[in-house]
Amino acid sequence: MQCKGYWDETRKLKRIESGKVAIPVAFENETEFENLELIITEALNSRQLTEITEFKIDNVLLPPSKKSQIQTPHDKLLKALAEMLRVNKIEFTDELKKDVPGHWEVHGDLVLFPEKIFQCQIWKKLEPDIWRDIAAVFDCKKVAQKSVVSRDGFRTPQVTLLYGDNGWIHQVDNGLRIAKFNCEEEIVVDLYAGIGYFTIPYLVHAQAKYVHACEWNPDAVCPTGIAERVNLGLIPSSEPGWRVACAALNPVKGGILHIHNNVTSGQEYFNTGNSELNQGGIFNSLFNTLNKSCYSKHESDELLVDSAVCNGNKCLNYKEVGTRIHKNKWTTNILHIEHVKSYAPHIDHLVLDLECHPDR
């Protein structure tokens, strides 16, 4: 019945008498109802359910199922909008329903909707009450909507506050990989620190001894020769900070570089059936991106990244670390590549964890 689409999931099964159970069915028209007995018979025969000796179609009032009583946030949103439109004697047309968002983000007491929704002029006529009711649906005090991210170097977000006194929120985020690092007694340099998205977890959770938070600014000063760990959290490419990051490493002990970069990769790279990304094209995509960026912008004797593949083990050779910055030879070793998220089809944000230390 379920496979054929006749199972009514809005109702519960009910035992009506000894050995008999009422099964809820649904049909769309009289023709389906008339053919229901034949359909059930064919279904039973095809599955050889010989233990079912008889059945009949009857009109029995069955209690609602638990599933039918669960309202998703989207259901609640549609219900609230439908009620507001009804009060204002406006029909909830298919066009308006298509203009309602199917996804959103909740940050603290603010619900953030994507762009290109609530575009119909009718919504404008219902302001500000519509945003107040929507805020109530999500138990929030503020409603905002995204716009296109600015194409300045800082990817400045464009957000319009639709309801609420201000856009300030209190957000708790403990899901970062950094929070699991053990950075005790380590000095960390966080390039492109911004509001401290990585800086604070390094201090609070990873227990770093000291973090130098450097902003993306021509007047910013980055310390040199002191770091056991450098975070390069800039996308689509952190390449402008590679040289600075290498100079920041401790010249005696070396350290780890966390290199963020967006890469173009094919979907076939992820069809391995597991979560390991240490095989195939996803690695090559990152290396090609890093190397192409370097080779296109530097003279051949000033390469920051070398394209060498060492005995089948893919590795990046930071020549600049040894030959031009620290004046000695260094060894590099790839510890891990983290797939952070996909921004668009075939555009992936990766982080390369690269261990660098001077030869002893």
Sequence and secondary structure as in RCSB ss.txt:
>XXXX:A:sequence
MQCKGYWDETRKLKRIESGKVAIPVAFENETEFENLELIITEALNSRQLTEITEFKIDNVLLPPSKKSQIQTPHD
KLLKALAEMLRVNKIEFTDELKKDVPGHWEVHGDLVLFPEKIFQCQIWKKLEPDIWRDIAAVFDCKKVAQKSVVS
RDGFRTPQVTLLYGDNGWIHQVDNGLRIAKFNCEEEIVVDLYAGIGYFTIPYLVHAQAKYVHACEWNPDAVCPTG
IAERVNLGLIPSSEPGWRVACAALNPVKGGILHIHNNVTSGQEYFNTGNSELNQGGIFNSLFNTLNKSCYSKHES
DELLVDSAVCNGNKCLNYKEVGTRIHKNKWTTNILHIEHVKSYAPHIDHLVLDLECHPDR
>XXXX:A:secstr
 TTTT B TTB  EEEETTEEE  B  SSHHHHHHHHHHHHHHHHHTT TT            B HHHH   HHH
HHHHHHHHHHHHTT    HHHHHTS S  EEETTEEEE SS S SHHHHHTTTHHHHHHHHHTT SEEEEE    
 STT    EEEEESS           GGGG   TT EEEEET TTTTTHHHHHHTS  SEEEEE S TT     S
 BSEEEE  SSB GGGHHHHHHHB TTT EEEEEEEEEE  GGGGTTSSS  SSTHHHHHHHHHHHHHHHHHS G
GG SSB  EETTEE  B HHIIIIISSS EEEEEEEEEEEEEEETTEEEEEEEEEEEE  
